[in-house]
């Protein structure tokens, strides 16, 4: 199967079965999603969803976060990974949004990445989910699944290279949703240590499965 056919099969399968795929993080506005994504680094969405209700009740906007301190923020997020660093990031993020962006989450990749704790992956999530831009956030699931399926070449050995390869070959209108297709498939089927090939319904275009089946 050539690359074009593999991408076509990928889009046809997921757009038919999961046309409305979206993030599993709970949020009601751009500020909440930004905070949730920053907290989710190296942590599960399930854990973040357990923490954020109380956090968002206490800090409903950037201004309230900016007026707090690291110690108080830490008390709300102590159960997530790296809570000390993330508390510092959230305080700085709240301050910068309040001081430089009039309390609103910025739209551009450059402005988003200027915020404490916001790297390219987080900025891409906000750009695609909130601002409907054709951005592809590459986390560990996206990286693994796109490699296994054969959507990207083995030479795409960094998140940025995977991002560029996917954007180049996916129709622009599905890029943002394809991010969630890859994440959810990696989270529930194509597991890192033990991919569930027996219950996977896309083995017919999966390079990993075809290679190991032949072996």
N, C-alpha and C positions, 0 to 999 in steps of 0.2 A: 504494500500500500504506500503510495507516494504521500508526501507531506500535505498537499492540497486536499487529497481525499480524506486523510486523517482528521484534519481540521473541520472539513465538511461534516463528517460523521459525528464528531464531537458536538458541534453546534446543533445539528439536527436532533441528536439524542436528548441533550439537556434542555434545549428550547422547547421541546415537545413535552417533556416530563416535569421540568422544573422552571417554567417561564418566569416565575415571580421570586426566584431565589434571592434571599437577602441575609444580612448579618443576623446572628443570633444574640448579639448584644442588645440589651434593653435601653432605649433612649427615647426622648420626646422632642428634642431640639438639637441643633448643631453643637452647642456647648456640651451637652451631656454625652453625645457620641464621641466628641473629641476626648473628653476626660476618660470615657470608658475604653477607648482604643489605646490611649497612653497607658492605662492601668493593665491592659490585657497582654502587654509584652511579656513573653515567657510565663504566661499564666492562662488558665482556661476561662472561656467565656462564662461557664457556669459559676465559677468563683466570683468573677467580676459582677455578675448579675445578683449575687448574694450581698455584695458589698455596696453597690451603688444606690439602692433606695435610700438608705440613711444618709449617705454622702450627699446626694442631690437634694435631699430635704434640708440639710444644713447649708449647703452651698448651691443655690439654684442658678447662680450666674457667675460670671468671671469676677465681678466686683466683690461679691461676698468671699470668694476664694482669695482674692488679692488682699483682703483686709484681715485674713487669718494668719496663721503661722505654721511652721513645719510640724511642730509638736501636735497641734490640734488636728491637722490633716492626717498625720500618721495614725492617730487614734481611730480614725474611720477606715483606714486601709491596711491595718497591721497584718491582716491575714492573706494579703496578696504577695506575690514574689517581689523582692527588693523594695519593701515599703519605704525605707529611708530615702532612697534616691527618688522614688516616685513622688513622695511627699514634697520634696524640694522642687521637682519638675512642675507639679501642679501649682504650687505657690507662684513660681516664676511665670508659668503659663497664664495664670489668672491676672497677674500684674501687667504682663505685656499686652494681653488682649484689652485690658482696661485702659492702659496708658496710651497705646499706639493704634488700636483698632476700634476705638469707641465702644468697647464692650462686645463687639461682634466677632465671630470666628471668621478669619480672612478666607478668601477664595483661591488665591493663586498658590501654586506650589512653593514659590520663593517665600512668600509671606508665612505660609503654614510651617515651612521648615525652619523659619527664624524663631519659632516658639520653643521654649525649653521642653525637652522630652519628645519632640516631634521630628522623626526622621522621614525618609522618603516613603517608607511603607505606610506610616500613619497618615502622612499628607495625601497619599494616593487614595486611601480609604475615604477621607473627608471629601476630596475632590470628586470621587465617583459617587458616593452614597448621598452626600448632601447637595452637591452642585452639579450632579449628573454629567460629569465630564468623562471622556473615554480614557480613564486612568486604570492601570492594573497594579494593585498592591500585591507584592510577592512576599508571602510568609513561608514558613517551613512546609505547609501543606501544598501551596501552589507550586513551590519549587520542586517538591518530590513528585507530585502527581503529573505535572507537565512533563517532567523528565521520563517517568515511567510510561506514560501514554505514547511518548515519542513525538509530542507536539514541538518540543524544542531539542536542538542537537546537544550532544554531550559536551560540546565546547561552550555551551551556555552554562558556565560553572559559577556564576555569581547571580544574586537577585536582580541586578540591573540588566544583565544579559538576558535572563529569562523574561523579564518585563518587556524588553525591546523586541524579543523574538515573538512573544505572544501578541503584542500590539500590532506588529507588522503583518501577522497572518490572520488575525481575527477581524470579522466585520466590525466597523466602528460602533455600530448600534448595540452590539452584545458584549463589548469589552468589560463594562462595569459589572454586568451580571455574571459573566464568565469567571470573574474573580471568585464569586460565591459558589459557583458550580465546582470549581477546583477545590476550594476549602472544604465544602461539605462532603465531597467525595473522599477527600483525604482523611477527614475526621471520622467518618462512619464506615467506609468500605476499604479504601486503599491505605490501610494503616502502615505506619513506618516500619515496624518490626515484623508484622504478620499480615500482609495484605490479604483481604478476604476474597480471593479470586473465585472461589466456588460460588459465592452469591453475587458476584459482580456481573452486571448485564452489559458491560461495554468491552468485554474481552475480545470481541471480534475486531476491534481496531486498537487494541492496547499492545504496544511494542514489547513491554515487559512480559506480558502473558504469552504472547506468540513466541518469544525467544525461549522462555523456560519450558513451554509446551513441546517445542521441537527438541529441546535438550532431553 
